[in-house]
Amino acid sequence: MAVLLNDEALDTIFRKARTHNGWLDKPVSDDLLHRLYDLMKWGPTSANCSPARILFLRTAEAKERLKPALSAGNLEKTMQAPVTAIIAHDLKFYEQLPRLFPHNPGAREWFTGSAEFALATAFRNGTLQGAYFIIAARSLGLDCGPMSGFDNAKVDAEFFPEAVPDPESTETPPSSVVKSNFLCNLGYGDQAKLFPRGPRLTFDEACKIL
Ligand SMILES: Cc1cc2nc3c(=O)[nH]c(=O)nc-3n(C[C@H](O)[C@H](O)[C@H](O)COP(=O)(O)O)c2cc1C
C-alpha cells in the first residue's frame, strides 16, 4: 500500500515551499541534478511521451549566454543562482515512442501527420513535467525560482539552434527539435529575499464537484 506523506513532507513540497528570488552561496552537485531528473521522470505523460528536455546551466559562461534573453527583473537572481534549468520540450518527442510506448507500435504515427497535435502534446506534457521537476526538486531539499519572463526565441536560437531551421538547407531534418518553455533557478533560497506569501483561491472559488 502507498505510504502517505506526513505533514512535514507536505509542507516541504507545498505549504511552506516558496518561490525564491535570492540564493545562498551553497553549490548544487551534479549528483543532485541526476537524482532530480531520476525522480521527475516518473511523473505521468500521455502515451508516456516524455517530451521534456532539460538544460542545466551552471557555469558563468553558460549563464552569460542566457543573459541577453532575460527580462530585467529576472537578471540578477538568475546570474546569482547556482543552477538555472531551461525546461524545454522536444517537438519530435514521438520519435522515442516505439521505445517509450511499446504496447502500441502505431503511436508514433498519431503525431507524424499533425505538427499541431504534436506541438499541443509536447507543450501540455512538457509543462506537466516542469511541474514534476519543481516538486521533485523541493522533495530533495532544493528551492526553485520558476520564470517565464524571458525571450523564448532568443533562448532557442542560442541553445537549441535546430529549432530555428534554415529553409535553404538541404540536409536531413534533425530527429529532435527542442523549444524552451520556462526557466527555473535552483539552489538554496535566501529567506530574506522572499516576497510576502500571496493568498490562493479557496476550494469554492476554484473547484466545483458535479
Ligand atoms: C511558470 C512560472 C513563471 C513565472 N515567472 C516569473 C518571472 O518571470 N519572474 C518572477 O519574478 N517570478 C515568476 N514566477 C513566480 C511566481 O510569481 C510565484 O511562483 C507565485 O507568485 C507564487 O509564489 P510562492 O511560491 O512564493 O507562493 C513564475 C512562476 C511560474 C510557476
The ligand as an SDF file (V2000), in Angstrom:
LIG
                    3D

 31 33  0  0  0  0  0  0  0  0999 V2000
    5.7090   29.3030  -14.8870 C   0  0  0  0  0  0  0  0  0  0  0  0
    6.0660   30.4070  -13.9100 C   0  0  0  0  0  0  0  0  0  0  0  0
    6.6150   31.5690  -14.3870 C   0  0  0  0  0  0  0  0  0  0  0  0
    6.9960   32.5850  -13.5020 C   0  0  0  0  0  0  0  0  0  0  0  0
    7.6480   33.6880  -13.9950 N   0  0  0  0  0  0  0  0  0  0  0  0
    8.2070   34.5470  -13.1400 C   0  0  0  0  0  0  0  0  0  0  0  0
    9.0900   35.5680  -13.6210 C   0  0  0  0  0  0  0  0  0  0  0  0
    9.3530   35.6920  -14.8100 O   0  0  0  0  0  0  0  0  0  0  0  0
    9.6530   36.3930  -12.7020 N   0  0  0  0  0  0  0  0  0  0  0  0
    9.3950   36.2760  -11.3640 C   0  0  0  0  0  0  0  0  0  0  0  0
    9.9550   37.0390  -10.5930 O   0  0  0  0  0  0  0  0  0  0  0  0
    8.5720   35.3170  -10.8880 N   0  0  0  0  0  0  0  0  0  0  0  0
    7.9940   34.4500  -11.7320 C   0  0  0  0  0  0  0  0  0  0  0  0
    7.2040   33.4170  -11.2550 N   0  0  0  0  0  0  0  0  0  0  0  0
    6.9780   33.3130   -9.7970 C   0  0  0  0  0  0  0  0  0  0  0  0
    5.5020   33.4330   -9.3680 C   0  0  0  0  0  0  0  0  0  0  0  0
    5.1040   34.7620   -9.3140 O   0  0  0  0  0  0  0  0  0  0  0  0
    5.3890   32.7280   -7.9820 C   0  0  0  0  0  0  0  0  0  0  0  0
    5.6770   31.3610   -8.1690 O   0  0  0  0  0  0  0  0  0  0  0  0
    3.9880   32.8690   -7.3830 C   0  0  0  0  0  0  0  0  0  0  0  0
    3.6880   34.2000   -7.1030 O   0  0  0  0  0  0  0  0  0  0  0  0
    3.8700   32.0360   -6.1100 C   0  0  0  0  0  0  0  0  0  0  0  0
    4.8390   32.3910   -5.1590 O   0  0  0  0  0  0  0  0  0  0  0  0
    5.0930   31.4680   -3.8820 P   0  0  0  0  0  0  0  0  0  0  0  0
    5.5000   30.1220   -4.4220 O   0  0  0  0  0  0  0  0  0  0  0  0
    6.2360   32.1160   -3.1470 O   0  0  0  0  0  0  0  0  0  0  0  0
    3.8420   31.4020   -3.1090 O   0  0  0  0  0  0  0  0  0  0  0  0
    6.7850   32.4230  -12.1070 C   0  0  0  0  0  0  0  0  0  0  0  0
    6.2200   31.2230  -11.6410 C   0  0  0  0  0  0  0  0  0  0  0  0
    5.8730   30.2310  -12.5210 C   0  0  0  0  0  0  0  0  0  0  0  0
    5.3130   28.9310  -11.9760 C   0  0  0  0  0  0  0  0  0  0  0  0
  1  2  1  0
  2  3  1  0
  2 30  2  0
  3  4  2  0
  4  5  1  0
  4 28  1  0
  5  6  2  0
  6  7  1  0
  6 13  1  0
  7  8  2  0
  7  9  1  0
  9 10  1  0
 10 11  2  0
 10 12  1  0
 12 13  2  0
 13 14  1  0
 14 15  1  0
 14 28  1  0
 15 16  1  0
 16 17  1  0
 16 18  1  0
 18 19  1  0
 18 20  1  0
 20 21  1  0
 20 22  1  0
 22 23  1  0
 23 24  1  0
 24 25  2  0
 24 26  1  0
 24 27  1  0
 28 29  2  0
 29 30  1  0
 30 31  1  0
M  END
$$$$
